[in-house]
Amino acid sequence: MGKELEFRTIGKEEIADFIRQLDEMAEAMANPETKYKFQVKLKEVEFDVDREKADALGVTLPVGSIDEAERLLQEGVITPKTFVEQDETVHEIIEFQPEPVGYSGFDNCVVHSLAQTDRGLFELGRYPAMDLETQTKPWQWFIRRKIRQPKDQWGMTSGLERYTIQPEDVLTDREYQVWQRAQAGELPCPQCLDIPLSAKIIFDEDEEGQIEGLLLYCSKCGFREY
Ligand SMILES: [Zn+2]
């Protein structure tokens, strides 16, 4: 049936490459300016509880299963108030949309929705993760930078519907400075020296909405730089 397994020998260079990639990723994850390009695990999520809704639904907290917790989240009985990352970075949540904007993972186990925090707009994933030590399933949450226009996704919900993502939301501080200078026409083309470079924010096409970086280009001589 179907596919044959492929075996091949991995050379030393490939292994070195792979290790280099891991190092680069670890470095990017350790940098507050670049880490949100990756999934950043949340260590803690603090919730506000709507007691009236809970009473009306006859719910007693805490609930016994992740499915039940997910239901309460979507019903607005519990609403995340604060995210704490593994490195202790804290987010105050400004707006949270519980409705899924997508699913991923094995058996679509990861629910994705959106959260606006004081550090930007994020895609928020959550799933029952297996803890090998305790053999239990904690509710694991992670965030990742989100830059797609939230208009369609936020639908009827309040303030964010009118929120337009700003370049400073999606670029690192350094990229934003470069972008600002380019907008002001302060970056002459290093190749033809004739006109200032234009700047454009580039998106990754495979992973919708994921930021790729900042492109600087010259519309005269074709110079480009990422
Ligand atoms: Zn040029």
py3Dmol code that shows the C-alpha trace and the ligand (Angstrom):
import py3Dmol

protein = """\
ATOM      1  CA  MET A   1       0.000   0.000   0.000  1.00  0.00           C
ATOM      2  CA  GLY A   2       0.879   3.541  -0.722  1.00  0.00           C
ATOM      3  CA  LYS A   3       4.088   5.144   0.242  1.00  0.00           C
ATOM      4  CA  GLU A   4       7.317   3.403   0.862  1.00  0.00           C
ATOM      5  CA  LEU A   5       9.415   4.586   3.691  1.00  0.00           C
ATOM      6  CA  GLU A   6      12.537   6.320   2.595  1.00  0.00           C
ATOM      7  CA  PHE A   7      15.781   5.817   4.381  1.00  0.00           C
ATOM      8  CA  ARG A   8      18.837   7.843   3.833  1.00  0.00           C
ATOM      9  CA  THR A   9      22.018   8.581   5.623  1.00  0.00           C
ATOM     10  CA  ILE A  10      22.354  11.929   7.224  1.00  0.00           C
ATOM     11  CA  GLY A  11      25.742  13.458   6.777  1.00  0.00           C
ATOM     12  CA  LYS A  12      27.727  15.301   9.384  1.00  0.00           C
ATOM     13  CA  GLU A  13      27.132  18.566   7.595  1.00  0.00           C
ATOM     14  CA  GLU A  14      23.410  18.071   7.709  1.00  0.00           C
ATOM     15  CA  ILE A  15      23.550  17.426  11.421  1.00  0.00           C
ATOM     16  CA  ALA A  16      25.707  20.496  11.914  1.00  0.00           C
ATOM     17  CA  ASP A  17      23.172  22.449   9.853  1.00  0.00           C
ATOM     18  CA  PHE A  18      20.327  21.177  11.952  1.00  0.00           C
ATOM     19  CA  ILE A  19      22.109  22.083  15.170  1.00  0.00           C
ATOM     20  CA  ARG A  20      22.839  25.506  13.763  1.00  0.00           C
ATOM     21  CA  GLN A  21      19.144  25.930  12.998  1.00  0.00           C
ATOM     22  CA  LEU A  22      18.237  24.943  16.533  1.00  0.00           C
ATOM     23  CA  ASP A  23      20.763  27.436  17.866  1.00  0.00           C
ATOM     24  CA  GLU A  24      19.372  30.180  15.667  1.00  0.00           C
ATOM     25  CA  MET A  25      15.873  29.370  16.794  1.00  0.00           C
ATOM     26  CA  ALA A  26      16.906  29.357  20.444  1.00  0.00           C
ATOM     27  CA  GLU A  27      18.567  32.711  19.901  1.00  0.00           C
ATOM     28  CA  ALA A  28      15.481  34.142  18.189  1.00  0.00           C
ATOM     29  CA  MET A  29      13.301  32.806  20.998  1.00  0.00           C
ATOM     30  CA  ALA A  30      15.495  34.488  23.591  1.00  0.00           C
ATOM     31  CA  ASN A  31      15.132  37.851  21.863  1.00  0.00           C
ATOM     32  CA  PRO A  32      11.983  39.774  22.773  1.00  0.00           C
ATOM     33  CA  GLU A  33      11.958  41.348  19.319  1.00  0.00           C
ATOM     34  CA  THR A  34      11.888  38.107  17.379  1.00  0.00           C
ATOM     35  CA  LYS A  35      10.441  35.445  19.636  1.00  0.00           C
ATOM     36  CA  TYR A  36       6.814  35.922  18.614  1.00  0.00           C
ATOM     37  CA  LYS A  37       7.564  34.666  15.143  1.00  0.00           C
ATOM     38  CA  PHE A  38       7.552  31.310  16.898  1.00  0.00           C
ATOM     39  CA  GLN A  39       5.057  29.706  19.212  1.00  0.00           C
ATOM     40  CA  VAL A  40       5.703  31.128  22.638  1.00  0.00           C
ATOM     41  CA  LYS A  41       4.409  28.932  25.425  1.00  0.00           C
ATOM     42  CA  LEU A  42       2.402  30.492  28.180  1.00  0.00           C
ATOM     43  CA  LYS A  43       3.272  29.439  31.680  1.00  0.00           C
ATOM     44  CA  GLU A  44       0.156  30.867  33.239  1.00  0.00           C
ATOM     45  CA  VAL A  45      -3.153  32.280  32.147  1.00  0.00           C
ATOM     46  CA  GLU A  46      -5.188  34.231  34.670  1.00  0.00           C
ATOM     47  CA  PHE A  47      -8.915  34.349  34.135  1.00  0.00           C
ATOM     48  CA  ASP A  48     -11.747  36.643  35.044  1.00  0.00           C
ATOM     49  CA  VAL A  49     -14.811  34.681  36.066  1.00  0.00           C
ATOM     50  CA  ASP A  50     -18.334  35.864  35.333  1.00  0.00           C
ATOM     51  CA  ARG A  51     -20.056  34.475  38.434  1.00  0.00           C
ATOM     52  CA  GLU A  52     -23.547  35.382  37.238  1.00  0.00           C
ATOM     53  CA  LYS A  53     -23.117  33.493  33.989  1.00  0.00           C
ATOM     54  CA  ALA A  54     -21.597  30.570  35.857  1.00  0.00           C
ATOM     55  CA  ASP A  55     -24.558  30.483  38.246  1.00  0.00           C
ATOM     56  CA  ALA A  56     -27.023  30.816  35.392  1.00  0.00           C
ATOM     57  CA  LEU A  57     -25.428  27.827  33.682  1.00  0.00           C
ATOM     58  CA  GLY A  58     -25.216  25.915  36.958  1.00  0.00           C
ATOM     59  CA  VAL A  59     -21.454  25.621  36.642  1.00  0.00           C
ATOM     60  CA  THR A  60     -19.133  25.133  39.572  1.00  0.00           C
ATOM     61  CA  LEU A  61     -15.501  26.010  39.151  1.00  0.00           C
ATOM     62  CA  PRO A  62     -12.965  24.673  38.663  1.00  0.00           C
ATOM     63  CA  VAL A  63     -14.314  22.328  36.016  1.00  0.00           C
ATOM     64  CA  GLY A  64     -13.142  18.770  35.585  1.00  0.00           C
ATOM     65  CA  SER A  65     -12.091  18.652  31.963  1.00  0.00           C
ATOM     66  CA  ILE A  66     -10.414  20.719  29.295  1.00  0.00           C
ATOM     67  CA  ASP A  67     -13.454  20.316  27.018  1.00  0.00           C
ATOM     68  CA  GLU A  68     -15.639  21.817  29.695  1.00  0.00           C
ATOM     69  CA  ALA A  69     -13.172  24.650  30.267  1.00  0.00           C
ATOM     70  CA  GLU A  70     -13.131  25.334  26.529  1.00  0.00           C
ATOM     71  CA  ARG A  71     -16.923  25.509  26.542  1.00  0.00           C
ATOM     72  CA  LEU A  72     -16.895  28.005  29.419  1.00  0.00           C
ATOM     73  CA  LEU A  73     -14.306  30.050  27.604  1.00  0.00           C
ATOM     74  CA  GLN A  74     -16.461  30.240  24.513  1.00  0.00           C
ATOM     75  CA  GLU A  75     -19.554  31.052  26.574  1.00  0.00           C
ATOM     76  CA  GLY A  76     -17.691  33.911  28.197  1.00  0.00           C
ATOM     77  CA  VAL A  77     -17.925  32.442  31.696  1.00  0.00           C
ATOM     78  CA  ILE A  78     -14.157  32.574  31.955  1.00  0.00           C
ATOM     79  CA  THR A  79     -12.121  35.188  30.095  1.00  0.00           C
ATOM     80  CA  PRO A  80      -8.342  35.393  30.113  1.00  0.00           C
ATOM     81  CA  LYS A  81      -7.083  38.508  31.830  1.00  0.00           C
ATOM     82  CA  THR A  82      -3.317  38.027  31.926  1.00  0.00           C
ATOM     83  CA  PHE A  83      -0.827  35.867  30.035  1.00  0.00           C
ATOM     84  CA  VAL A  84       2.499  34.977  31.591  1.00  0.00           C
ATOM     85  CA  GLU A  85       5.171  33.571  29.300  1.00  0.00           C
ATOM     86  CA  GLN A  86       7.811  31.047  30.344  1.00  0.00           C
ATOM     87  CA  ASP A  87      10.335  33.877  30.611  1.00  0.00           C
ATOM     88  CA  GLU A  88       7.983  35.795  32.955  1.00  0.00           C
ATOM     89  CA  THR A  89       6.913  38.319  30.307  1.00  0.00           C
ATOM     90  CA  VAL A  90       3.419  39.446  31.277  1.00  0.00           C
ATOM     91  CA  HIS A  91       0.644  40.485  28.892  1.00  0.00           C
ATOM     92  CA  GLU A  92      -2.402  42.423  29.979  1.00  0.00           C
ATOM     93  CA  ILE A  93      -5.216  41.315  27.714  1.00  0.00           C
ATOM     94  CA  ILE A  94      -7.147  44.143  26.142  1.00  0.00           C
ATOM     95  CA  GLU A  95      -9.523  42.121  24.031  1.00  0.00           C
ATOM     96  CA  PHE A  96      -9.993  38.415  23.686  1.00  0.00           C
ATOM     97  CA  GLN A  97     -12.075  36.592  21.123  1.00  0.00           C
ATOM     98  CA  PRO A  98     -12.942  33.062  22.218  1.00  0.00           C
ATOM     99  CA  GLU A  99     -14.462  31.885  18.920  1.00  0.00           C
ATOM    100  CA  PRO A 100     -12.021  29.736  16.967  1.00  0.00           C
ATOM    101  CA  VAL A 101     -10.517  31.236  13.835  1.00  0.00           C
ATOM    102  CA  GLY A 102      -8.975  27.888  12.966  1.00  0.00           C
ATOM    103  CA  TYR A 103      -7.821  24.475  14.094  1.00  0.00           C
ATOM    104  CA  SER A 104      -4.577  22.588  13.666  1.00  0.00           C
ATOM    105  CA  GLY A 105      -2.573  19.717  15.064  1.00  0.00           C
ATOM    106  CA  PHE A 106      -3.343  16.046  15.446  1.00  0.00           C
ATOM    107  CA  ASP A 107      -7.094  15.547  15.055  1.00  0.00           C
ATOM    108  CA  ASN A 108      -7.440  19.348  14.989  1.00  0.00           C
ATOM    109  CA  CYS A 109      -6.658  19.385  18.693  1.00  0.00           C
ATOM    110  CA  VAL A 110      -5.306  22.925  18.666  1.00  0.00           C
ATOM    111  CA  VAL A 111      -7.899  25.692  18.774  1.00  0.00           C
ATOM    112  CA  HIS A 112      -6.739  29.055  17.473  1.00  0.00           C
ATOM    113  CA  SER A 113      -8.327  32.381  18.273  1.00  0.00           C
ATOM    114  CA  LEU A 114      -7.179  35.979  18.624  1.00  0.00           C
ATOM    115  CA  ALA A 115      -6.084  38.133  21.503  1.00  0.00           C
ATOM    116  CA  GLN A 116      -5.119  41.764  21.642  1.00  0.00           C
ATOM    117  CA  THR A 117      -2.719  42.348  24.505  1.00  0.00           C
ATOM    118  CA  ASP A 118      -0.716  45.371  25.579  1.00  0.00           C
ATOM    119  CA  ARG A 119       2.135  43.845  23.536  1.00  0.00           C
ATOM    120  CA  GLY A 120       0.251  43.508  20.266  1.00  0.00           C
ATOM    121  CA  LEU A 121      -2.161  41.345  18.391  1.00  0.00           C
ATOM    122  CA  PHE A 122      -1.609  37.615  18.805  1.00  0.00           C
ATOM    123  CA  GLU A 123      -2.883  34.374  17.536  1.00  0.00           C
ATOM    124  CA  LEU A 124      -3.630  32.249  20.522  1.00  0.00           C
ATOM    125  CA  GLY A 125      -3.452  28.445  20.422  1.00  0.00           C
ATOM    126  CA  ARG A 126      -4.615  26.054  23.118  1.00  0.00           C
ATOM    127  CA  TYR A 127      -4.705  22.290  23.356  1.00  0.00           C
ATOM    128  CA  PRO A 128      -4.655  19.438  25.854  1.00  0.00           C
ATOM    129  CA  ALA A 129      -0.946  18.685  26.171  1.00  0.00           C
ATOM    130  CA  MET A 130       0.307  15.443  27.646  1.00  0.00           C
ATOM    131  CA  ASP A 131       2.541  15.880  30.642  1.00  0.00           C
ATOM    132  CA  LEU A 132       4.782  12.822  30.562  1.00  0.00           C
ATOM    133  CA  GLU A 133       5.882  13.175  34.153  1.00  0.00           C
ATOM    134  CA  THR A 134       2.461  13.340  35.734  1.00  0.00           C
ATOM    135  CA  GLN A 135       0.574  11.511  32.964  1.00  0.00           C
ATOM    136  CA  THR A 136      -2.006  14.255  33.035  1.00  0.00           C
ATOM    137  CA  LYS A 137      -3.277  16.597  30.373  1.00  0.00           C
ATOM    138  CA  PRO A 138      -2.711  20.237  31.181  1.00  0.00           C
ATOM    139  CA  TRP A 139      -4.393  22.897  29.096  1.00  0.00           C
ATOM    140  CA  GLN A 140      -1.415  24.282  27.192  1.00  0.00           C
ATOM    141  CA  TRP A 141      -1.655  27.765  25.709  1.00  0.00           C
ATOM    142  CA  PHE A 142       0.716  29.496  23.345  1.00  0.00           C
ATOM    143  CA  ILE A 143       0.809  32.761  21.440  1.00  0.00           C
ATOM    144  CA  ARG A 144       2.289  33.803  18.157  1.00  0.00           C
ATOM    145  CA  ARG A 145       2.429  37.155  16.422  1.00  0.00           C
ATOM    146  CA  LYS A 146      -0.606  37.783  14.289  1.00  0.00           C
ATOM    147  CA  ILE A 147      -0.711  40.368  11.604  1.00  0.00           C
ATOM    148  CA  ARG A 148      -3.553  39.497   9.288  1.00  0.00           C
ATOM    149  CA  GLN A 149      -6.258  42.167   9.230  1.00  0.00           C
ATOM    150  CA  PRO A 150      -8.570  41.090  11.993  1.00  0.00           C
ATOM    151  CA  LYS A 151     -11.662  42.621  10.411  1.00  0.00           C
ATOM    152  CA  ASP A 152     -13.369  39.441   9.196  1.00  0.00           C
ATOM    153  CA  GLN A 153     -12.414  37.434  12.190  1.00  0.00           C
ATOM    154  CA  TRP A 154     -13.515  39.777  14.891  1.00  0.00           C
ATOM    155  CA  GLY A 155     -16.933  39.977  13.263  1.00  0.00           C
ATOM    156  CA  MET A 156     -19.438  41.552  15.565  1.00  0.00           C
ATOM    157  CA  THR A 157     -17.146  42.075  18.491  1.00  0.00           C
ATOM    158  CA  SER A 158     -16.617  45.548  19.771  1.00  0.00           C
ATOM    159  CA  GLY A 159     -13.581  47.759  19.545  1.00  0.00           C
ATOM    160  CA  LEU A 160     -11.190  45.578  17.652  1.00  0.00           C
ATOM    161  CA  GLU A 161     -13.405  45.610  14.602  1.00  0.00           C
ATOM    162  CA  ARG A 162     -12.137  49.083  14.013  1.00  0.00           C
ATOM    163  CA  TYR A 163      -8.596  48.236  14.907  1.00  0.00           C
ATOM    164  CA  THR A 164      -6.206  48.431  12.009  1.00  0.00           C
ATOM    165  CA  ILE A 165      -2.870  46.812  12.496  1.00  0.00           C
ATOM    166  CA  GLN A 166      -0.053  49.303  12.552  1.00  0.00           C
ATOM    167  CA  PRO A 167       3.461  48.644  11.255  1.00  0.00           C
ATOM    168  CA  GLU A 168       4.803  48.953  14.790  1.00  0.00           C
ATOM    169  CA  ASP A 169       2.576  46.021  15.781  1.00  0.00           C
ATOM    170  CA  VAL A 170       4.280  43.636  13.416  1.00  0.00           C
ATOM    171  CA  LEU A 171       7.827  44.870  12.979  1.00  0.00           C
ATOM    172  CA  THR A 172      10.630  44.572  15.458  1.00  0.00           C
ATOM    173  CA  ASP A 173      11.771  47.877  16.947  1.00  0.00           C
ATOM    174  CA  ARG A 174      14.762  47.933  14.645  1.00  0.00           C
ATOM    175  CA  GLU A 175      12.688  47.126  11.554  1.00  0.00           C
ATOM    176  CA  TYR A 176      10.197  49.788  12.533  1.00  0.00           C
ATOM    177  CA  GLN A 177      12.926  52.414  12.764  1.00  0.00           C
ATOM    178  CA  VAL A 178      14.173  51.439   9.313  1.00  0.00           C
ATOM    179  CA  TRP A 179      10.614  51.495   7.994  1.00  0.00           C
ATOM    180  CA  GLN A 180      10.047  54.977   9.404  1.00  0.00           C
ATOM    181  CA  ARG A 181      13.264  56.269   7.869  1.00  0.00           C
ATOM    182  CA  ALA A 182      12.329  54.749   4.510  1.00  0.00           C
ATOM    183  CA  GLN A 183       8.878  56.343   4.710  1.00  0.00           C
ATOM    184  CA  ALA A 184      10.561  59.672   5.332  1.00  0.00           C
ATOM    185  CA  GLY A 185      12.751  59.146   2.259  1.00  0.00           C
ATOM    186  CA  GLU A 186      15.910  59.105   4.345  1.00  0.00           C
ATOM    187  CA  LEU A 187      17.414  55.927   2.936  1.00  0.00           C
ATOM    188  CA  PRO A 188      19.070  56.526  -0.438  1.00  0.00           C
ATOM    189  CA  CYS A 189      19.474  53.505  -2.701  1.00  0.00           C
ATOM    190  CA  PRO A 190      23.003  52.156  -2.038  1.00  0.00           C
ATOM    191  CA  GLN A 191      23.244  50.923  -5.636  1.00  0.00           C
ATOM    192  CA  CYS A 192      22.175  53.779  -7.900  1.00  0.00           C
ATOM    193  CA  LEU A 193      22.169  56.518  -5.246  1.00  0.00           C
ATOM    194  CA  ASP A 194      19.459  58.217  -7.306  1.00  0.00           C
ATOM    195  CA  ILE A 195      16.304  57.817  -5.286  1.00  0.00           C
ATOM    196  CA  PRO A 196      15.332  56.838  -1.766  1.00  0.00           C
ATOM    197  CA  LEU A 197      14.430  53.220  -1.074  1.00  0.00           C
ATOM    198  CA  SER A 198      10.814  52.203  -0.649  1.00  0.00           C
ATOM    199  CA  ALA A 199       9.823  49.887   2.178  1.00  0.00           C
ATOM    200  CA  LYS A 200       7.256  47.145   2.191  1.00  0.00           C
ATOM    201  CA  ILE A 201       6.167  44.700   4.862  1.00  0.00           C
ATOM    202  CA  ILE A 202       6.305  41.160   3.553  1.00  0.00           C
ATOM    203  CA  PHE A 203       4.034  38.328   4.579  1.00  0.00           C
ATOM    204  CA  ASP A 204       4.690  34.647   4.457  1.00  0.00           C
ATOM    205  CA  GLU A 205       2.278  33.129   1.970  1.00  0.00           C
ATOM    206  CA  ASP A 206       2.291  29.645   3.406  1.00  0.00           C
ATOM    207  CA  GLU A 207       1.373  30.630   6.872  1.00  0.00           C
ATOM    208  CA  GLU A 208      -1.223  33.243   6.372  1.00  0.00           C
ATOM    209  CA  GLY A 209      -0.660  36.339   8.343  1.00  0.00           C
ATOM    210  CA  GLN A 210       2.745  35.384   9.604  1.00  0.00           C
ATOM    211  CA  ILE A 211       5.235  38.191   9.271  1.00  0.00           C
ATOM    212  CA  GLU A 212       8.186  37.569   7.038  1.00  0.00           C
ATOM    213  CA  GLY A 213      10.046  40.799   7.375  1.00  0.00           C
ATOM    214  CA  LEU A 214      10.748  44.152   5.880  1.00  0.00           C
ATOM    215  CA  LEU A 215      11.689  44.561   2.237  1.00  0.00           C
ATOM    216  CA  LEU A 216      13.608  47.608   1.103  1.00  0.00           C
ATOM    217  CA  TYR A 217      13.653  48.153  -2.626  1.00  0.00           C
ATOM    218  CA  CYS A 218      14.591  50.669  -5.273  1.00  0.00           C
ATOM    219  CA  SER A 219      11.965  51.167  -7.957  1.00  0.00           C
ATOM    220  CA  LYS A 220      14.584  52.563 -10.307  1.00  0.00           C
ATOM    221  CA  CYS A 221      17.474  50.109 -10.391  1.00  0.00           C
ATOM    222  CA  GLY A 222      15.807  47.102  -8.811  1.00  0.00           C
ATOM    223  CA  PHE A 223      17.977  46.921  -5.720  1.00  0.00           C
ATOM    224  CA  ARG A 224      16.329  44.927  -2.952  1.00  0.00           C
ATOM    225  CA  GLU A 225      17.224  44.015   0.564  1.00  0.00           C
ATOM    226  CA  TYR A 226      15.358  42.123   3.282  1.00  0.00           C
TER     227      TYR A 226
END
"""
ligand_1 = """\
1
ZN
Zn 18.563 52.184 -7.042
"""
view = py3Dmol.view(width=600, height=400)
view.addModel(protein, "pdb")
view.setStyle({"model": 0}, {"cartoon": {"style": "trace"}})
view.addModel(ligand_1, "xyz")
view.setStyle({"model": 1}, {"stick": {}})
view.zoomTo()
view.show()
